[in-house]
Amino acid sequence: MPLASVLRRCTEAASSQGAFSCAHTSEAEPVNGVTTSISSASALAVQTDSFEALLQAPRHSCFPRPRRRRPRAWAGNHGPRVRVSGPSTIQTLRGELCGRKVALILCGEAHEDALDLTRPRSIIAAKLGWVPFQLPHAVDVAAAVACHASSSLRDVQAWAQEKLPRLAAKSLDLTGSLLLFRRSHGPKERGIAWLFLPGTVSFLPDADQADAEKTRAFLWDDVDEDARWVRQQKEQGLRVPPVTHDAIISRRKKLRLKEKVELFDDWLLRHASDSRVQLILEGSVWDTEVELHEESGVAPAPLAHQSLQGMEMDSCDEEEDQADPSTRRFCGEDGTGTLLEFLRRRVMQNVDPRRIRFMDPRELGDPEDDELRTRFQSLLEKPMPRDVEEETADAKGLKIPVRPTKTWIKQMLDIPAIPSWEAFFGAASELLYYSPHIRGDFVPFLACVLKHSLESPRPQEAVLEFFQHLYTGKVSDALAMLRQDEKARSCLRVRSVLHCRPGQGLRRRQDVRRLIPVRSAPVDRFLKARGSSPPRTWVSELAQRVKRGGADDVVSAAHEWYLSSVEAFLNNPKAEDVEGDYFVAWLRECHRDIYEDIDTSDPAVLRTRDRVPSLSDTRTFHNLRGIHMPGFEAAMQEIFSFDPDAGRPTTKRQRVLAKIVIDVFQLRMVDLAVILLVAERVLQAAVGTEVVVLLYAGSDHANTVESFFRKHGFRGDHLPRGGRVGKDYWYPDEERGLHLPSYLRDFGELFR
């Protein structure tokens, strides 16, 4: 019998007995005293032993099964399958925090420029070649280092490219070498080419213009037109507006997409459109999170102690060339060109500000961003009092040393910095990394202002306790550890406007407020966390907010980690500083003869070398294995040995030790802030939900935060290669695009 007929007959039989209804059941005969209820069609089949009725019996309950709720899809999982350029590494960890399921995506970068990352194939090394150049005047060919006869321009360029490395010294940058090619007068004659090294070209204004018109000039330079234009703007002291810079990057990104390479900002914005993604970026803390506090009855710092006034002048002979793009901080570079700043602008334009936090307070009150600096000025209810040293210098008629300064830097010098403890100690990194030729000294503050006991078996306890109060407790407790007598107050400064040496007249130092915005400890007024009472620093109040959110254990673990990690770092700074910056600073101040005779361009590699070749004599090697840096206890003993009554300034060795000690406290303070921000971001989500916290910062910060959370239960073992993508060190000629695994294209895989 056809199935349709069977079903029809079964339906008619069920209808005749009034039994086929999803809303009714038929009661069967009691079995062992138990009455069961089954669906009516099944009951009919049992009672009539009808095969046709059995076919009509429903397979499951007559009530509709509740639908399974599909998990909400994560944004960004339909992006293009391309390589992503930007971070050096991406480490993904998963765990639980405060009752939430958390995925940490820690992106570490090497502070590359966005222009470099958008070069062809995302190879950051500049491709050099012979770029056409318009000569202003005829060139004196007598200064050429080599000449060559040829009728082919291509042959001349190949000859010059091969000749350059043989002529130049190892330490000489060949960029800017000039190639002249004068065409032949007839078809059978050969042209002639001249090659000039950088800085050896002299012009002849009165030369025959006819010969000059027949001569073609080429510079050995970056073939990337955008990169050349940006560099030339900076060399001329002109700023590249962020709008212009970002338009250039947007155009270059389209070219890279054709090569299947995507800049990190597009990947980030695609995923950050999901409200469950929280962002933490390396950048200055906002003005909305702090307010200015004034200590009643406390006067500003007086004139600097004679040891600070007697400190030598800035070593202008060692000063880097302002035209050198590598010295961006000193020559007035505002950071606009870095990928980090470009990413910050993109995120602020496209992501809800409530899901963004910035982690670095070391420039609190005087950030590099113009707009943010202006907003900080609005925190002033009345003008800042003028520095007593500036008034003294003006009263004595001391003129500021004449030095070429870009106009926009002069304009910023007219804007006073809002003082903060974070910015006061933040100058240590500027003096160590970017401007070592600028004189600044934290030794008098540590040795003469900070209360300590010379008989203490652990002299480092005083500085540990001070920073513990400052960054994990109340500012008032930190201030209680500072001496208040006049001699101590004269040591509140790290740099004096006045320079005075025995037998010499009083002089005025150059204005370096852009490098050291807060020259004296802000004991009278400082930025505190908004709403904190008693006053707390920004990171200290952040911990209090996390505590109030219910994450006391996270705060306690983070505070304990802060002090122990600082002490462990300073006990062996040469081994702990994987970047090698402290070791290079130590060589510069304490082993100057070696520093000037070796290649220090890669500090991370240099600190691991046992010996390195001499630049002056390749047959000679310098032994670096035997150069050691003092541990924490020895360093503090040396710093505390400074005698302010001796009438002489501190030694360079003491100064560099003090800067390193303070900078480590600052460095780990930023890491402490990241740990607390992760907890704060997680607390924004409801208990039991999923949340992704994405950090984009320097590799050192990302690695430190990873280490902390691994110790507290976070793992990447469930992911391919332990959740790690990329590598810590990239060669300049490597393609920087990362092949992202599926879980970084679809965040939903992180919680399966």
N, C-alpha and C positions, 0 to 999 in steps of 0.2 A: 504494500500500500504506500502511495507517495507520502512523504513527510508532511506536506501541507494538509493533506486529508486527515492524517493522524492528529495533527495539532488542532484542526477545526473540530473534529469529533470530541477530542478531549475537552476543548473549551465549552462545547455545547453540554457535555455531561456535567461538567463542573457548574455551569450556570443553572442547569435544571435543579441541582441540589443546593443552590445558593451558597457555594463554598469558595469560588474563585475571587478572592478579594485580598489585595495587599494589606488591607487594614483589618482583616479578620482572620482568626485561626479556628481550627476544628479540634475539639477535645477528643483524644483517643481513649480507648478502654483502659481502665486501671491495670497496670502491670506491677505485680508484687505490692499492690496497695498504693502505687504512686501514679498519679495522673499526669501525663505529659501533654504539652501543647505543641502541635506542629503546624506548619502551613497547610492551608485548606487543600491545595492541589495534591500535596504529598499524602494527606490523610485520605483523599479520594482514591489515590493509587493503592494505598495499603488496604483500604476497606474493600475495594472492588477487584483487587489483584489485576488492575487494568494497566497494560503496558502503555496504552495511549495516554492515560492520565499521568503516568510516571514521567513521560516526556515533558509534560507541562509543569512539573514541579520546579520551583525556582531553585537556583544553585546556592543562593545565600539568602540571608534574612530579607524579609519583605521591607524592612526599614532601610532607607538609603545609607550606605556606608559614609562616614564623615571623610571629606577630602583631606588628603595630606597637604599641609601648607608648604609650598616650595620655598626654600630659603631665598631671601632677597638677594638678587644678583648684585655683584660689586661693579661699580663704575670702572670703565677703562679696559674691560676684558675683550673689547672688539678693536683694539688699536692695531696699527700695522705691524707686521712681523719684520722688524728692522733691528739693527744694532743701536744701542743707546750710548751716547758720548757725554762724558761729564765726570762722574765719580771714578776714582781709581778702584775702589772696592765697594761692594754692597753685601753686608752680612745680615741675614735674616734669622731671628730667634723667635721662639714661641713659648709662652708660659701663661701663668695666671697671676693676676695682681689685683688685690682688693676685691675679689669675687668676680672679676671680669676676665674673659679670654682675650689675651693680648698677643699681637704680633709686632715685633720691633723690626723695622727696616732701617739699618744703620748705614748711611752712605758716607764714605770718607773720600775727601778730595785733596788734591795737591795745590789748590789755589791757582789754577790755570786761568788764563784770559779767555773770554768767550770768542774773541777773534781767532785765537790759536786753535781752539777746539772745533771751529768751523772751517778750518783749512781743508783742502782736498783730502778725502779719505780719513779725515780727523787725525792727521799726523801733525803734531804741534810744532815740530821743528820747521823753521823757516826754510823754504827752498830758495837758495841764492842763485842769481844769474846776472847777466849783463843787461841792465835796464837803460833804455835811452835817456839821455840827460842833455839839457839845454845849457850850454856854456855862456856865462855872462860876458866873458872876454876871452881873447886868445891865451893859450897856455904856453909857458916857457918849457919847451921840450927838453931843455938841458937837464932838468931835474928828474927825468924818467929813469927808472931803474933797469929797464930793458926795452929793446925795440925789435921789430920783426917786419920783414918785407913779405907781402903777399897780396894777391889780387882778389882774394875771397874774404868777405866779412866773416863768414862762418869759420874759416880756417884761423883767422885772427883771434876770434873769441875763444876757440878751443885752445889755441896756443897760450893765451893769457890765463885761462883757467888752470891750465897745467903748470904754468910758470909761477903763479902766485904763492902756493905753499912752499916752494923752494926758496923764495926770496924773503918771506916773512919770518920773523922770530916766532917761537912757539907761543909766546904770551901776547902776540899782536893780533887784534881782530882785523880781519881782512875786509870787513864791510866798509864800503866807502872808497875802495880802490878805483882808480880812474883809468879807462882805456880810451885812447884816441886813435882814430883810423882815418888817414887822409887818402882819398881815392887817387888813382893814377890819372895822368892827363891823357893818356892814349890807350888803345886796346892792348898794345903789346907791353906796356909798362906795368910795373907792379906797384901797388900802394904800399904805404908804410904805417906801422902801428907803434904807439908808445904806451908803456905801462907805468903807472904811478901808484905808489903805496899811499895809504891814508895819511893825510897831514903833510904831504910833500909837494903839493901842487901850488904853483905861484902863477899869477896872471900877468899878462902884458897888455895893459889898456891901449897902448898906442900901436899895437901890431896891425899888420895888413889884414883887413876884414875879408878880402877875397880868399886868402888861404883858410881863414877861420870858417867861411861858409862851406868850403870843400871838406872840412873835417867833421867827422861824426864822433860824438862822445857817448860813453857808456859807463855807468856806475855798477860796481859789484854790490848788489843790494837784494833785498827781499823782492821776489817777483810778484808777491801778493799786493795788488794795488791798494786795497783797503787798509792793510796793515801799514803800508808806507805812508798813506795819508794821515792815519791816526798818529803815527810816530812823529811825523813832521809837525802836526799841530801842537803836540806836547813840547817838542823841541823849541818851538817859537813862543812858548808860554801861553798858548791858547787852550782853553778847555774844550773838550768834546762833549756837547750837551748830551745827557742821557737819551733824549728823544732821538737824536741823530745816531748815536751809537746803537740803540735798539733797532732802528730801521735798517741799519747795515747788517746786523745779526739776523734779522728776519729774512732779508734777501738771501743771505748766505745759507741759511737753514734749508731753503727750498732747493738749493743746488746739492746739498748733502743728502736730502731725501731721495734724489735721483740715484745716489750711490748706496741707498738702503742704510743710511745713517741718520739717526734722529738725535737732536740735542736734548739733554736731560729735562729741560723745562717743559717741553711738550708732553713727555711721558708723565711727569709729575702732575701737571695740571689735569691731565685726563683722569688720573686716579684720585686726585684730591677733590674732584667734583662730588665724591661720595662723602656724606656727612659723617661717616664712621671713621674717616681718615683724619688724624690730627698731625700737624706739622710743627717741627722744631727746627729752626734755621740758625746758623751762626750769623750773628749780627747784633747791633747795638740795642740795648733795652730801650723801650719807648718812654717818652716823657710822661705818658699817662699813668705810669706805674710808680712814680716817685714824686716827692715834693721837697721844697727847700726847708731845712730846719736851722734855726739860729740858737746857739747856746748863750743864754743870758749871762752877762758879766764876764765873758771871755773875749779878750782882745785878739786881733789877727797877729800873725807872726811878726816879730820885730826885724830889725836889720840882721842879716846873716852873720854867723860866727866868722871870726877871722880866718879859720881854716877853710871855710867855703869861699870866702873872698880871695884867699890866696891860691886856690886851685887854678892850675894853668888854663890859659885861653883855649878855645876850641882849636883843634889841629886843622886849620884851613888847608895846610899843605897836603893833608891826607883826605881831604874832602872829595867825594865822588863828583864826577862831572855831571852837571845838571842835565846835559843832553843825553846822558846814558839812561835808556828806559828801564834798566834794571834797578835804578835807585829811585823808584817811583814815589816812595814815601817822602824822601827829603826834597825831591825836585818838584813837589807840589801835585803829584798824582793823587786824585781823589778816590781811587778805587772803582771808578765807573766801569772800567773795562773788564773786571774780573767776572767770571761766571757766577760767583756767589752774589755779587751785587746785581747782576742782570737777573738772576733767579729771584732775588728778593723783590725787585720791581715787578716782575711778572706775577709773582704770587700775590702781592698786594693788590694788583689790578684785577685778579680773577678769582680769588678765594675769599670766603667769609673771614674777616679779621678775627672773629671769635675762635677760629680753629688754628690760629697761627701764634706761635710764641718765638721770641728771639732770646738768645741764651747768654750773650756776652756783655757784662756790665763794665768791662775794663776801660771803656771810653765814656762812661756815664757822665753826662753833662756837656760833653764836647765831642760828639760823633763826627765822622767824616761827611755824612750825608747833610747837604745844605738845608734841606727842608726840615729834617729832624733837629738840627742845631738851632734853627730859628724857633721851633716849637719849645725847645728847652728854655729859650730866653723868656718865654711867656710865664715861666715859673717865678720870675723875679717880680716882687711887689715894689721894690725900690732899687735904684742902681747899685751895683756892687761898689764897695769902697775902693779907692785907688790904692795900689800897693805902695807901702812906705818906701821901698827901695826905688821904685820908679820916681816917686816924688823927690827923694834925695838926689838921684842922678840928675833930674831936671834942675833942681836948685843949685847944683854945683856946675851946671852948664856942660855936662858930659854928653857928647853926641853919640848917637847910635852908629856903629860901624857901617860904612857904605858897602852894600853887597847887592848884587843883582837879585831882585825879588819880583816875581810875577805879580801883576796887578791884582788878580783875584785872591792871591795869598795876602796881600796888604789889606784888602777889604776884610778878610776874615780875622786879621789881627786886631781890627777895631772892635770885634765882638768878644767880650770877656767870657771865659769859660765858667760854667756853673760848677763850683768845687764839689768833689765827692771823694771819699776814701778810695773807691775803686779806681778812679782816674789818677789819683796821686800815686798809688803803687803801680798802676798800669804803665807809667813812664819807663819802668825797668825794661819791659820788652822792646820799646822803641829804641832805647839806648844800647841794648844788647844786639838786636837783630838788624836794624835799619840805619841807625845813626850813631855808630860807635865813636865817631870823631867829635860828637857833641858831649861836653863835659856835664856830668851829673853825679851826685854822690849821696847814697843812702846810709853811709857809714855813720855820720854824726847822729842821725835820727836813731839808729839801732843802738849805738854805743852810749849816747848821752841823754836821750829822751826816754827811751824805754827802760823801765825799772828792771834791774837784774842784779844778781849777786855774783861777784867774781869768784867767790869760794864755792859756788854751786858745782856739784859733780857733773851736772848736765846743763851747761850754759844755754843749750837750745830750748830749755823748758820755757824761758821767758817769752821768746818769740812765738813758740807754739801756743802758749796760753793767750797771748795778745790776739793772734789771728783767729783762735777759737772763739773768743768773745766777739770779735768784729764780724765774722761771717756765719757764726752759728748761734750767737747770743745777742746781747744788747750792746749798743754802741757805748753807753755810759760805763759799762764794765771795762771795755777796752780803753776808754779815756782815763779811767782810774789807774791804769798801769803806766801812765805817762807822767814824767816829772813836770812841775810847774814853775820852777825857779827860772830866773832870767837867763842864766847860762844855758839851761836846757832849752828854753824857748828860742834862743838864737840858733839852735840846731834843728829847728823844725823844717828848714828848707833843704831842698836837694840841689839847688843852684842859686847863686847870687847874681843879681844884675850888675853888681860892682866887682871889679877886679883890682886887687891891691897886693903888691909884692913889696917887701922891704927894699928901700932905695929907689922905688919907682913910684910914679904918680898914680892917682886913681884913674881907672879907665872904665868904660862901659862895655859890657858884653853885647854881642848881637842878640836880637830878639828871636827866640826859638819857641814862642808860645804855641806854635802849631805842632811842635814835637813834644814839649813838656807843658801841657796846658795848665796843670796845677803844680806850681813850683814849691808850695809849702803845705805841710800837713793841715788839713782843714779843721782845726780844733774849734774855730769860732762859728762856722756855718758849713753845712754839708747836705747833700741830697740823701734823704732817707726814704724808705718804702712808704708809699702813700697810705695814710691812715694808721701807721704803726705808732703805738704809744705804750711804753717808752720807745724812743727812736730805735729802729733796726735798719740794717742795710738791706738792700733789695733781696739778696739771696737768703738772708736770715728770716725775713718775713715770708718768703716763699715757702720755707720749711714749716712755718707756723700754719699757713693755709692748708698745706698737705696734711698736717697733723689734725686740723679741725675736720678734714674730710674723712678721717678714719684710718689714715695710713701711718700710724705712729711707728710701726716697726720699720717701715721704709726710711723714715726720717732718722731714726736712731742708727740704723745700719749705715746710712749715707754719711752722717756726721762722724761716726767712728772711722769709716773708711777714709774720709778727708784727711784727718790728722795722721793716720798710719801711712797712707800713701805718700804724703808730703815727706815724712821722715824717712821712709824707705828710699824715695827718690834722691834726697839730699845726702844720704849716707854713701851713695856711689853715683854721683851725677854723670860721670863719663859713660858708665855702662847703661844707666837708665834712660839717658837722652838719646833715643834712637835717631833723632833728626841731626844730631851732632852740632847744633848751634852753640851750646855751652862750651864744648871743647874748642871750637874755633875762636870764641871770645876769649877763652883762657890762653890760647896760643898768642892771640893778638896783644894781650896786656902783659903776659908774663914770659913769653918766649918770642919776642918780636923778630929776632933774627931768623928764626925758623919760619915764622908766619909769612915773612916777606919773600922767602926763597922756595915756597912750595905752592902747589895748586890747591886753593881752598874753595873751588867752585862747587864741590859736592861734599858738604860737611858730613852727611850720613855715611859715606864711604870712607872719608878721611879718618874718622874716629876708630874705625875697625882695623886700620892698617898698622902693621908693626913698624914699617919704614916706608918712606916716600922719597922719590928722586928730587934732587935739587934742580931748580930752574936755571941757576947760573952755571952749574957744572953737572951734566947728565951722568958723569961717572961717580958722583957723590950722592949718598943717601942720608936722610935725616931719620934718627931713631925716635919714633913716636910711642913705642911700647913703654919706654921708661918715663914718659911724662904722665904724672898722676895729678888728679884734682883732689883737694882736701874733702873729707867727709863732713857731715853736718856739724858734729861737735868741734872738730878742729877749725872749721870755717868760722863758727861763732866765737871761739876763743880768740882767733886772729882779729875779728871785727871788734870785739869788746876791748882789745888791747890798745885801741886808739886813745891817745891822751890829748884832749882839746887844749890843755894848758901848755903843750910843748911848743906852740907857735909855728907849727908846720902843717900843711895839708895831709890828707890821707894818701896812702900809696895806691898805685894802680891795681895792685894785687888785692888789697882790701876792698876797693871799689867794685871790682868785677865779682868778687865773692858775695858782696852784699846784694848786688843786682840779681845774681843767680838765685840766691836764697829767696828774695822777695818774688821773683818771677815764678818760681815753682809754686809758691803759695797762691799766686794769681792764676796760674795755669790750672791747678787742681780745683780752684774755686769755680772756674767755668765748668769743669766736669761735674762738680757737685751740683751746680745749677741745672745741668742737663738731666741728671738722675732725678732731681726733684721735679723738674718739668715733665718728665715722662710720667711720674706718678700723678701729677696734677692733671695732665691730659687724660689719663685713664679714668680718673675720678669724674670726668665730665660725662662718661657713658653710664647707662643704667646697669645695676648689678645683674650679672648673668648674660650680658650681651658681649658682642665681639667688637674689638676696636683695634685699629692699626695705627701705630705711632711711627712716623717717619722722621728720621733725623738726617739733616744734611749739614755736615761740618767738616773741618779738617780731619785728616786721617788719624792723628794722634788722639783727638777727642773721641772719635768714633770707636777706636780700639779700646780706649780706657772705659768707656761706657759699656761696651760689649763684655769686657772682663768683669765688671761689677755685676751685671745681671746674670752672667753665667754662674757666678758664685751663689746666686739666689734663685736658682731653679730654672732659668730660661735655657732652652736647648735649640739646636738646629739639626739634631741627628736625624729627624724624620724627613729632612729635605736632601735632595741630591747635593753631594759634595759638602755636606754639613751646612748648607744654606749660604755658602760663600761664593761670590762672583767677582772676578777681577783679581788684581794683585797689588801689593803695596808699592812696588817700584816699576815704573815704565820708562823705557828708553825714549828719547825724544823722537826717534824715527819710527816708532811703533804706531800702528793704527789703534786709536783709543776707544773704538766702539765695543761695547760689551754685548755678548749674546745672552739675553735674559732668559731664564728658565720659565716654564709655564706658570709657576706660582707667582711670579712677578708681573705676569700679564693678566692673571685672574686671581685676585686676592682671596677669593673664596676657597682656593686650594689650601690656603694656610691654616684653615680651621677644620679640614676634613680628617 
